[in-house]
Amino acid sequence: MFSSTDTLLMHRACALARRGEGLVEPNPMVGAVVASADGKVLGEGWHKHFGSAHAEVHALAIAGQAARNGTLYVTLEPCCHTGKTPPCTDAILSAGIRRVVIAATDPFPAVAGQGISILRKAGLQVDVGLLQDEAVRLTAPFRMFVTAKRPWMIAKWAMTLDGYLVLPKPENRGSGTSQQHEWISSGTSRAVVHDLRRRADAIVIGIQTAVADDPLLTARPAGPRPLIRVVLDRHARLSLSSRLVQTAQEFPLLIAVGPDASEGRLEQLQGKGCEIWRSSTAHSSHMLLELVQEFGRRQMTNVLVEGGAHILESFHDAGLIDEVWAFLAPKLLQEPESSMSIRKILSNTSIEAIDQTGGDLFFRGLVRHDSLSR
């Protein structure tokens, strides 16, 4: 059904789609290429930011009259409903396209095969499934949001060769001085993490990490939309003098508390500009599920979990981790206890990519569970 030219042009459409990462959410990343019958590229496009024209419209506009009788390659089924933009199926029919090659169907209920049906009923040749796995992966956060009403959850951590996520403070290693934790990962790895943060809707840590590290949890430089910092703090123990609280007026901070958190304490935190979200339950896994459902209600599609081993394990055990970003630093502590929970997460992860970032090894993979709907 598909030629080598078809495959080449769909690869190009997938590459174009990635240009929208971090800019189009909660919409999916989509790329499109218009080509002549002999495979000459006439126009290219991608969804550039939320609310803007879709990839197909950009590509068709560039191709102009030359698009007539041509082929459109698109990574996701064209929409057939009016939302923030008109239906892409109308634009395709108006352009006189003869054939449409689609990588993957759209799970959104207003589309879900109807775009394909409209084009076929109008007499166009529509071929579906070229580079489907790649296209499904591209739209994984969108698919999770549509099918499960929750964001795509990414667990990130840095670790030593012997499995430690935190280097002990110097006083715990015989120096006698009080300093913050040393960095495990390299500067290059940390720059990669800030790039990931810029594409996320929220970043989550636990109260233990907040107390131990006193982090800012910002993306530097900032991304295209506000990054909500989230602290899991069942008893509202976060210090009013912490950098998180002190910057709450400038950078959004949501504190997730349990049903028994002190009202007086919550009022103090709110007075500093913090937003409070209260769970209906003190049960850890149920609280996490409620919080992730709240993220979905806020139309978040990408959430980063950067907590310590306990928080990472809790999200994983609740079935709420979809992707892993792990940085392995060439360091050894040679101390008696490392994090078995991290090893458990890694053992349940299918590695997609291995790269070197500075002096570290970077692993990216998918947690094995049936979360992607095709």
Secondary structure, 3 states (H helix, E strand, C coil): CCCHHHHHHHHHHHHHHHHHCCCCCCCCCCEEEEECCCCCEEEEEECCCCCCCCHHHHHHHHHHHHHCCCEEEEEECCCCCCCCCCCHHHHHHHHCCCEEEEEECCCCCCCCCHHHHHHHHCCCEEEECCCHHHHHHHCHHHHHHHHHCCCEEEEEEEECCCCCCCCCCHHHHCCCCCCCCCCCCCHHHHHHHHHHHHCCCEEEEEHHHHHHHCCCCCCCCCCCCCCEEEEECCCCCCCCCCHHHHCCCCCCEEEEECCCCCHHHHHHHHHCCCEEEECCCCCHHHHHHHHHHHHHHCCCCEEEECCCHHHHHHHHHCCCCCEEEEEECCCCCCCCCCCHHHHHHHHCEEEEEEEEECCEEEEEEEECCCCCCC
